């Protein structure tokens, strides 16, 4: 049982990160799309589409971070010093975005808070991408502790991943607006979805080529035999899902483009897991190397499994109650 506990916790944290990326990704995407709205009335409609959901979405970020701290304390002790600056930027940006969201409701002049929402959303997305890029490239570890500098994350690849995540969240936000809004916003969101889809595919191709060329361990994982025979369906299915997303946008479907965008994210996430598992701190520390004592893992796992049904039930209830489209002229007051 003790051998499987780190795998179970890795799965819990992996699911939490995936849920956060999808569920907070589309409302960060709304902030990224804010500058393209024609006026504050349209921004009100965009805000109204995410108002019932946005604050609950970050529950998954808390679960992922707290789970890492409790279940894998050695990994937490290495990852945090490696990414102090982007983590701080991300958290401050998320707080800034939340404040802007709430203050925009009561402010007589909304334009300033609208731009605060844009900056907070974009910076949070970029910082998350930079952290992801740094994780993929690997963290320098000596004697079980972080041995790199404070700016090791600031590499061309990290910046590429930051821009890639902005494009990805933009795609989620645009397809969400296609699904949840009517009128001029929905029409414009269809055009934006095509642009962001192309950008996402370009970034996915760049990352997919860069990582095996730069990291021998990733090249071996994907291209050595017999791994290649087992893993070729991942890029193939990704291409098919991208075609399905484009087709759904072109045929003016509502939900399919958003669902396809989620599937693209999950396939990209699967690719990262395949490239790095079982390393929690690539390329040196595995989930077993960094795991907490079994008693701590069991204690926290019981509490997490008891609470998760309530969290999932709340999410299902909210999305069911606020189903349907937001019409033109509706605000989020």
C-alpha positions as CSV (number, residue, x, y, z in Angstrom):
1,X,0.0,0.0,0.0
2,X,2.8,2.4,0.9
3,X,4.3,2.0,-2.6
4,X,1.1,3.0,-4.3
5,X,0.3,6.0,-2.0
6,X,2.6,8.4,-4.0
7,X,1.0,7.3,-7.2
8,X,-2.5,8.0,-5.8
9,X,-1.4,11.4,-4.6
10,X,0.3,12.2,-7.9
11,X,-3.0,11.3,-9.6
12,X,-5.0,13.6,-7.2
13,X,-2.7,16.5,-7.8
14,X,-2.6,15.8,-11.6
15,X,-6.4,15.9,-11.7
16,X,-6.5,19.1,-9.6
17,X,-4.0,20.8,-12.0
18,X,-6.0,19.6,-15.0
19,X,-9.3,20.9,-13.5
20,X,-7.7,24.2,-12.7
21,X,-6.2,24.7,-16.2
22,X,-9.5,24.1,-17.9
23,X,-11.9,25.7,-15.4
24,X,-9.9,28.8,-14.6
25,X,-8.4,28.8,-18.1
26,X,-11.5,30.0,-19.8
27,X,-12.1,32.9,-17.4
28,X,-8.5,34.0,-17.6
29,X,-9.1,33.8,-21.3
30,X,-12.0,36.2,-20.9
31,X,-9.6,38.7,-19.4
32,X,-7.2,38.2,-22.3
33,X,-10.0,38.9,-24.8
34,X,-11.2,42.0,-22.9
35,X,-9.3,44.5,-25.0
36,X,-11.1,43.3,-28.2
37,X,-14.5,44.3,-26.8
38,X,-16.0,47.4,-28.4
39,X,-17.3,49.0,-25.2
40,X,-18.0,48.4,-21.5
41,X,-21.5,47.0,-22.3
42,X,-19.9,44.2,-24.2
43,X,-17.4,43.6,-21.4
44,X,-20.4,43.4,-19.0
45,X,-21.8,40.6,-21.1
46,X,-18.5,38.8,-21.1
47,X,-18.2,39.2,-17.3
48,X,-21.7,37.9,-16.9
49,X,-20.8,34.7,-18.7
50,X,-18.2,33.8,-16.0
51,X,-19.6,35.6,-12.9
52,X,-21.2,32.5,-11.3
53,X,-18.1,30.3,-11.9
54,X,-14.8,32.2,-11.7
55,X,-14.1,32.3,-8.0
56,X,-14.9,28.6,-7.4
57,X,-12.5,27.6,-10.2
58,X,-9.4,28.4,-8.2
59,X,-10.3,25.8,-5.6
60,X,-8.4,23.4,-7.7
61,X,-5.2,25.5,-7.6
62,X,-5.5,25.4,-3.8
63,X,-5.9,21.6,-3.8
64,X,-2.9,21.2,-6.2
65,X,-0.6,23.5,-4.1
66,X,-1.7,22.1,-0.7
67,X,-1.5,18.5,-2.0
68,X,2.1,19.1,-3.2
69,X,3.1,20.6,0.2
70,X,1.5,17.8,2.2
71,X,2.1,14.7,0.0
72,X,5.5,15.7,-1.6
73,X,7.2,18.1,0.8
74,X,10.7,17.5,-0.7
75,X,9.3,18.4,-4.2
76,X,7.6,21.5,-2.8
77,X,10.9,22.6,-1.1
78,X,12.7,22.4,-4.4
79,X,10.1,23.8,-6.8
80,X,9.2,26.9,-4.7
81,X,12.7,28.4,-4.6
82,X,13.2,27.6,-8.3
83,X,10.1,29.6,-9.2
84,X,9.6,32.2,-6.4
85,X,9.3,35.2,-8.7
86,X,6.8,33.7,-11.3
87,X,4.8,32.1,-8.5
88,X,4.6,35.5,-6.7
89,X,3.7,37.2,-9.9
90,X,1.0,34.6,-10.6
91,X,-0.6,34.9,-7.1
92,X,-0.5,38.7,-7.1
93,X,-2.0,38.8,-10.6
94,X,-4.8,36.4,-9.5
95,X,-5.6,38.6,-6.5
96,X,-5.4,41.7,-8.6
97,X,-7.8,40.1,-11.1
98,X,-10.3,39.2,-8.4
99,X,-10.2,42.7,-6.9
100,X,-10.8,44.2,-10.4
101,X,-13.7,41.8,-11.0
102,X,-15.5,42.9,-7.8
103,X,-14.7,46.6,-7.9
104,X,-15.7,46.9,-11.5
105,X,-19.3,46.2,-10.4
106,X,-19.5,49.2,-8.0
107,X,-17.2,51.6,-9.8
108,X,-18.7,54.6,-11.7
109,X,-15.8,54.4,-14.1
110,X,-15.3,50.8,-15.3
111,X,-12.4,51.3,-17.8
112,X,-9.6,51.4,-15.2
113,X,-10.8,48.2,-13.5
114,X,-11.3,46.6,-16.9
115,X,-7.7,47.1,-17.7
116,X,-6.7,45.8,-14.3
117,X,-8.7,42.7,-15.1
118,X,-6.8,42.4,-18.4
119,X,-3.4,42.8,-16.8
120,X,-4.1,40.4,-14.0
121,X,-5.5,37.7,-16.3
122,X,-2.7,38.0,-18.8
123,X,0.1,38.1,-16.2
124,X,-1.3,35.1,-14.4
125,X,-1.5,33.0,-17.6
126,X,2.1,34.0,-18.6
127,X,3.5,33.2,-15.2
128,X,1.9,29.8,-15.2
129,X,3.4,29.1,-18.7
130,X,6.8,30.2,-17.5
131,X,6.6,27.8,-14.5
132,X,5.5,25.0,-16.8
133,X,8.5,25.7,-19.2
134,X,10.9,25.7,-16.3
135,X,9.5,22.3,-15.1
136,X,9.9,20.8,-18.5
137,X,13.5,22.0,-18.9
138,X,14.4,20.6,-15.5
139,X,15.4,21.9,-12.1
140,X,19.0,21.8,-10.9
141,X,19.1,19.7,-7.7
142,X,22.1,18.8,-5.5
143,X,21.8,16.8,-2.3
144,X,18.0,17.0,-2.4
145,X,17.9,20.8,-2.5
146,X,17.5,23.4,-5.2
147,X,21.0,24.4,-6.5
148,X,20.1,26.8,-9.3
149,X,19.8,30.6,-9.4
150,X,16.7,32.8,-8.9
151,X,16.3,33.4,-12.6
152,X,16.9,29.9,-14.1
153,X,13.3,29.9,-15.3
154,X,13.9,33.0,-17.5
155,X,14.9,31.1,-20.7
156,X,13.7,31.4,-24.3
157,X,11.8,28.1,-23.8
158,X,10.1,29.4,-20.7
159,X,9.0,32.6,-22.4
160,X,7.7,30.5,-25.3
161,X,5.6,28.4,-22.9
162,X,4.3,31.6,-21.3
163,X,3.1,32.9,-24.6
164,X,1.7,29.5,-25.5
165,X,-0.5,29.4,-22.4
166,X,-1.8,32.9,-23.1
167,X,-2.8,31.6,-26.6
168,X,-4.3,28.5,-25.0
169,X,-6.4,30.4,-22.5
170,X,-7.4,32.8,-25.2
171,X,-8.8,29.8,-27.2
172,X,-10.7,28.5,-24.1
173,X,-12.1,32.0,-23.5
174,X,-13.1,32.5,-27.1
175,X,-14.8,29.1,-27.4
176,X,-16.5,29.7,-24.1
177,X,-18.0,33.0,-25.4
178,X,-19.2,31.1,-28.5
179,X,-21.0,28.7,-26.2
180,X,-22.3,31.1,-23.6
181,X,-23.1,34.4,-25.4
182,X,-25.2,35.8,-28.2
183,X,-24.9,38.7,-30.6
184,X,-21.8,40.6,-31.7
185,X,-19.6,39.0,-29.0
186,X,-20.4,35.5,-30.1
187,X,-19.8,36.4,-33.8
188,X,-16.4,38.0,-33.0
189,X,-15.5,35.1,-30.7
190,X,-15.9,32.7,-33.6
191,X,-13.3,34.6,-35.6
192,X,-11.0,34.9,-32.5
193,X,-11.3,31.1,-31.9
194,X,-9.9,30.4,-35.4
195,X,-6.9,32.7,-34.7
196,X,-6.2,31.3,-31.3
197,X,-6.6,27.7,-32.5
198,X,-3.9,28.3,-35.2
199,X,-1.7,30.0,-32.6
200,X,-2.1,27.1,-30.2
201,X,-1.2,24.5,-32.8
202,X,1.9,26.4,-33.8
203,X,3.0,26.6,-30.1
204,X,2.2,22.9,-29.6
205,X,4.3,22.0,-32.6
206,X,7.1,24.3,-31.4
207,X,7.1,22.8,-27.9
208,X,6.8,19.2,-29.3
209,X,9.9,19.8,-31.5
210,X,11.9,21.8,-29.0
211,X,11.6,19.4,-26.0
212,X,13.0,16.2,-27.6
213,X,15.8,18.2,-29.3
214,X,16.8,19.9,-26.1
215,X,16.2,17.0,-23.6
216,X,17.6,13.6,-24.4
217,X,15.4,11.9,-21.8
218,X,12.2,13.2,-23.5
219,X,13.5,12.2,-27.0
220,X,14.2,8.7,-25.7
221,X,10.7,8.5,-24.1
222,X,8.9,9.3,-27.3
223,X,11.1,7.9,-30.1
224,X,12.8,4.8,-28.7
225,X,11.3,1.5,-29.6
226,X,8.8,0.1,-28.7
227,X,7.6,3.4,-27.0
228,X,7.1,5.0,-30.4
229,X,4.5,2.3,-31.4
230,X,2.5,2.9,-28.2
231,X,2.7,6.7,-28.2
232,X,2.0,7.7,-31.9
233,X,-1.8,7.9,-31.3
234,X,-1.3,10.9,-29.0
235,X,-0.2,13.4,-31.7
236,X,-2.5,11.7,-34.2
237,X,-5.6,12.2,-32.0
238,X,-4.4,15.8,-31.2
239,X,-4.5,16.6,-34.9
240,X,-8.0,15.0,-35.3
241,X,-9.3,17.0,-32.3
242,X,-7.9,20.2,-33.8
243,X,-9.7,19.5,-37.0
244,X,-12.9,18.9,-35.1
245,X,-12.5,22.2,-33.3
246,X,-12.0,24.0,-36.6
247,X,-15.0,22.3,-38.1
248,X,-17.2,23.1,-35.1
249,X,-16.2,26.8,-35.3
250,X,-16.7,26.9,-39.1
251,X,-20.2,25.2,-38.9
252,X,-21.2,27.7,-36.1
253,X,-21.7,25.0,-33.4
254,X,-21.9,26.3,-29.9
255,X,-20.6,23.6,-27.4
256,X,-18.3,21.4,-29.7
257,X,-15.5,24.0,-30.2
258,X,-15.2,24.5,-26.4
259,X,-15.2,20.8,-25.7
260,X,-12.6,20.3,-28.4
261,X,-10.4,23.1,-26.9
262,X,-10.6,21.3,-23.6
263,X,-9.6,18.0,-25.3
264,X,-6.6,19.8,-26.9
265,X,-5.5,20.9,-23.5
266,X,-5.9,17.5,-22.0
267,X,-3.9,15.9,-24.8
268,X,-1.1,18.4,-24.4
269,X,-1.2,17.7,-20.6
270,X,-1.0,13.9,-21.4
271,X,2.0,14.5,-23.5
272,X,3.8,16.4,-20.7
273,X,2.9,13.6,-18.3
274,X,4.3,11.0,-20.7
275,X,7.5,13.0,-21.2
276,X,8.2,13.4,-17.5
277,X,6.6,10.7,-15.4
278,X,7.6,9.5,-12.8
279,X,9.7,12.6,-12.2
280,X,8.0,15.2,-10.0
281,X,11.1,17.4,-10.1
282,X,12.5,16.6,-13.5
283,X,15.0,15.2,-14.2
284,X,16.2,13.9,-10.8
285,X,13.5,13.4,-8.2
286,X,10.6,11.0,-8.6
287,X,7.2,10.8,-6.8
288,X,8.7,8.2,-4.5
289,X,11.9,10.3,-3.8
290,X,9.8,13.3,-2.6
291,X,6.9,11.5,-0.9
292,X,5.9,12.3,2.7
293,X,5.5,9.7,5.4
294,X,2.7,7.2,4.6
295,X,0.8,8.2,7.7
296,X,0.7,11.8,6.6
297,X,-0.4,10.8,3.1
298,X,-3.2,8.6,4.4
299,X,-4.4,11.2,6.8
300,X,-4.7,13.9,4.2
301,X,-6.0,11.5,1.5
302,X,-9.0,10.5,3.7
303,X,-9.9,14.2,4.2
304,X,-9.5,15.0,0.5
305,X,-11.6,12.1,-0.6
306,X,-14.3,13.0,1.9
307,X,-14.4,16.7,0.6
308,X,-14.1,16.1,-3.1
309,X,-17.7,14.9,-3.6
310,X,-19.0,18.1,-2.1
311,X,-16.7,20.2,-4.3
312,X,-17.7,18.3,-7.4
313,X,-21.4,18.5,-6.5
314,X,-21.2,22.2,-6.0
315,X,-19.6,22.6,-9.4
316,X,-22.2,20.5,-11.1
317,X,-25.0,22.4,-9.4
318,X,-23.6,25.8,-10.3
319,X,-23.0,24.9,-14.0
320,X,-26.5,23.4,-14.2
321,X,-28.2,26.4,-12.6
322,X,-26.5,28.9,-14.8
323,X,-26.7,27.0,-18.0
324,X,-27.8,28.8,-21.2
325,X,-26.6,31.9,-23.0
326,X,-26.0,35.4,-21.8
327,X,-27.9,37.8,-24.0
328,X,-26.9,41.2,-25.3
329,X,-27.4,44.0,-22.8
330,X,-27.2,41.8,-19.7
331,X,-24.8,43.0,-17.1
332,X,-23.3,41.1,-14.2
333,X,-24.7,43.3,-11.4
